[in-house]
Amino acid sequence: MLDILIVGGGMVGASVALKLSRAGLQVGLIEKQPVTVYDPQSTVDLRVSAINRRSEQWLTDLGAWSLLQQWRLCPYKRLQAFEGEQAGLTFHADEVALTHLGHIVENNLIQQALWANFPANLQLFCPATVTGFEQHADYASVTTAEFGELKAKLVIAADGGQSQLRQLAQIGVSGWQYQQSCLVVTVNTEYEQQDITWQQFNESGPRAFLPLPGKQGSLVWYDHHHKIKQLAALSKTALAEQIQQAFPAKLGKITVEQAASFPLARVHAKDYVKGRLVLVGDAAHSINPLAGQGVNLGFADAMLLSELLEQAFAQGQDLADRTLLKQYQSTRQRENALMMSAMDLFYQSFSSSLPPVRFLRQLGLAVAEKAGPLKHWVSRYAVGIS
Ligand SMILES: Cc1cc2nc3c(=O)[nH]c(=O)nc-3n(C[C@H](O)[C@H](O)[C@H](O)COP(=O)(O)OP(=O)(O)OC[C@H]3O[C@@H](n4cnc5c(N)ncnc54)[C@H](O)[C@@H]3O)c2cc1C
């Protein structure tokens, strides 16, 4: 029997698998999709994430960051929020005495860099299709079509926002679908590699730029479902024209490489723990991607859970010990709920066309720009060092 069986080898699940197998636990990892190795000739993955410094440290400790530095990533020193073409609020790494605020990294490269570090004692079940999950007094088991029944003292669900394990365990969720979707577009830019990520707020939704290595960038366009559907159906040339009209002039000239739309949902599991099952990452919480916090919160789950499990393993304690898992749940559920609510407040205040709300947010941006200590604290929190 395994100590730990992880379902889902994406960014979060792979990081837990790597950490715990290195600590000497018998770990198994089930992943449904084959995972490719890094190819320097590959085009940039459409899915990218803003990785804060706390997550960077986690990936450094796991040996993945040095690979990403050799492969592809893009640091940013400035983060800007504004309305229309106004100046808005800018955070600069220099203000908090840092070399950078974060990096934009392709999701599949993070996954590949973690997988490239997997030790020989980690048992991989990939590709595999999960067909069942059961809990018993001393173990839990996951059945797969390809590898049969796999048993472990603790099962960790890291299988993303639609978590099959969460559903099989009948863990309820709270949340909703937002009235908007977003279109993510990889573009070639006329400007050389940039060190700024910005968001322009509009009543129909924000528009964001994330810098990528070389003369490339990732754009995120939030709008009503019907508008995003229309945009997603356009040819690359027609979409580029729409982008040039809708995005601020500072974007410069672009051409479109690839685009895809994503629904926006807020989903929070009512419990992160049920018997010998524990949820991490998007399986536990999906957050509005507006502030780029999703995988950073997932990595924070992974850090705490791994630390607690390593301690329990070293002391010969049951890995599904109730007190231990409740400590994980209460700490992470509180922080994740706080971030989700803060994002919603931010999102709603920036989507409102009501004159008093508009006035307050313009005032808010202006005051925040001038308020040294507040700005300093927000910068440190955003980069994950507070
Ligand atoms: C448009 C958009 C932009 C975003 N931008 C950012 C950002 O800038 N910064 C940030 O921090 N976050 C961002 N996020 C959120 C981020 O992408 C997610 O939080 C992150 O992908 C979650 O990682 P995960 O490993 O928990 O889940 P996932 O990335 O969903 O990985 C789940 C893994 O489990 C596997 N799997 C699924 N089901 C099964 C199963 N039944 N059996 C076996 N394996 C299974 C999948 O194949 C996958 O490998 C963004 C999200 C969106 C939609």
The ligand as a Tripos MOL2 file, in Angstrom:
@<TRIPOS>MOLECULE
LIG
   53    58     1     0     0
SMALL
NO_CHARGES

@<TRIPOS>ATOM
      1 C1         -7.7820   32.5300  -18.0250 C.3       1 LIG1
      2 C2         -7.0740   32.1140  -16.7900 C.ar      1 LIG1
      3 C3         -5.9430   32.8110  -16.3870 C.ar      1 LIG1
      4 C4         -5.2600   32.4460  -15.2100 C.ar      1 LIG1
      5 N1         -4.1740   33.1670  -14.8260 N.ar      1 LIG1
      6 C5         -3.5550   32.8510  -13.6660 C.ar      1 LIG1
      7 C6         -2.4150   33.5970  -13.2040 C.ar      1 LIG1
      8 O1         -1.9530   34.5520  -13.8500 O.2       1 LIG1
      9 N2         -1.8350   33.2540  -12.0190 N.ar      1 LIG1
     10 C7         -2.3240   32.2190  -11.2690 C.ar      1 LIG1
     11 O2         -1.7940   31.9640  -10.1630 O.2       1 LIG1
     12 N3         -3.3900   31.4920  -11.6820 N.ar      1 LIG1
     13 C8         -4.0120   31.7740  -12.8470 C.ar      1 LIG1
     14 N4         -5.0800   31.0430  -13.2720 N.ar      1 LIG1
     15 C9         -5.5080   29.9030  -12.4610 C.3       1 LIG1
     16 C10        -4.6150   28.6860  -12.6840 C.3       1 LIG1
     17 O3         -4.5850   28.3380  -14.0730 O.3       1 LIG1
     18 C11        -5.1700   27.5120  -11.8740 C.3       1 LIG1
     19 O4         -5.3170   27.9280  -10.5310 O.3       1 LIG1
     20 C12        -4.2150   26.3190  -11.9360 C.3       1 LIG1
     21 O5         -4.1560   25.7850  -13.2440 O.3       1 LIG1
     22 C13        -4.6520   25.2270  -10.9610 C.3       1 LIG1
     23 O6         -3.6660   24.2270  -10.9370 O.3       1 LIG1
     24 P1         -4.0790   22.7530  -10.4750 P.3       1 LIG1
     25 O7         -2.8330   21.9400  -10.6020 O.co2     1 LIG1
     26 O8         -4.7680   22.8130   -9.1580 O.co2     1 LIG1
     27 O9         -5.1810   22.2700  -11.5200 O.3       1 LIG1
     28 P2         -5.0730   22.0770  -13.0840 P.3       1 LIG1
     29 O10        -4.0950   23.0030  -13.6840 O.co2     1 LIG1
     30 O11        -6.4820   22.0780  -13.5920 O.co2     1 LIG1
     31 O12        -4.4620   20.5990  -13.2340 O.3       1 LIG1
     32 C14        -5.2360   19.4570  -12.9520 C.3       1 LIG1
     33 C15        -4.4910   18.2380  -13.4770 C.3       1 LIG1
     34 O13        -5.2370   17.0650  -13.1370 O.3       1 LIG1
     35 C16        -5.4480   16.2770  -14.2940 C.3       1 LIG1
     36 N5         -6.7430   15.6220  -14.1130 N.ar      1 LIG1
     37 C17        -7.9690   16.1920  -14.1530 C.ar      1 LIG1
     38 N6         -8.9050   15.2710  -13.8720 N.ar      1 LIG1
     39 C18        -8.2640   14.1040  -13.6640 C.ar      1 LIG1
     40 C19        -8.7090   12.8120  -13.3320 C.ar      1 LIG1
     41 N7        -10.0000   12.5260  -13.1820 N.pl3     1 LIG1
     42 N8         -7.7960   11.8350  -13.1910 N.ar      1 LIG1
     43 C20        -6.4490   12.1030  -13.3460 C.ar      1 LIG1
     44 N9         -5.9800   13.3270  -13.6540 N.ar      1 LIG1
     45 C21        -6.8790   14.3160  -13.8040 C.ar      1 LIG1
     46 C22        -5.4000   17.2290  -15.4720 C.3       1 LIG1
     47 O14        -5.0610   16.5730  -16.6830 O.3       1 LIG1
     48 C23        -4.3260   18.2160  -14.9920 C.3       1 LIG1
     49 O15        -3.0370   17.7610  -15.3280 O.3       1 LIG1
     50 C24        -5.7590   31.3680  -14.4360 C.ar      1 LIG1
     51 C25        -6.8960   30.6580  -14.8380 C.ar      1 LIG1
     52 C26        -7.5470   31.0260  -16.0140 C.ar      1 LIG1
     53 C27        -8.7890   30.2690  -16.4330 C.3       1 LIG1
@<TRIPOS>BOND
     1     1     2 1
     2     2     3 ar
     3     2    52 ar
     4     3     4 ar
     5     4     5 ar
     6     4    50 ar
     7     5     6 ar
     8     6     7 ar
     9     6    13 1
    10     7     8 2
    11     7     9 ar
    12     9    10 ar
    13    10    11 2
    14    10    12 ar
    15    12    13 ar
    16    13    14 ar
    17    14    15 1
    18    14    50 ar
    19    15    16 1
    20    16    17 1
    21    16    18 1
    22    18    19 1
    23    18    20 1
    24    20    21 1
    25    20    22 1
    26    22    23 1
    27    23    24 1
    28    24    25 2
    29    24    26 1
    30    24    27 1
    31    27    28 1
    32    28    29 2
    33    28    30 1
    34    28    31 1
    35    31    32 1
    36    32    33 1
    37    33    34 1
    38    33    48 1
    39    34    35 1
    40    35    36 1
    41    35    46 1
    42    36    37 ar
    43    36    45 ar
    44    37    38 ar
    45    38    39 ar
    46    39    40 ar
    47    39    45 ar
    48    40    41 1
    49    40    42 ar
    50    42    43 ar
    51    43    44 ar
    52    44    45 ar
    53    46    47 1
    54    46    48 1
    55    48    49 1
    56    50    51 ar
    57    51    52 ar
    58    52    53 1
@<TRIPOS>SUBSTRUCTURE
     1 LIG1         1 GROUP 0 **** ****
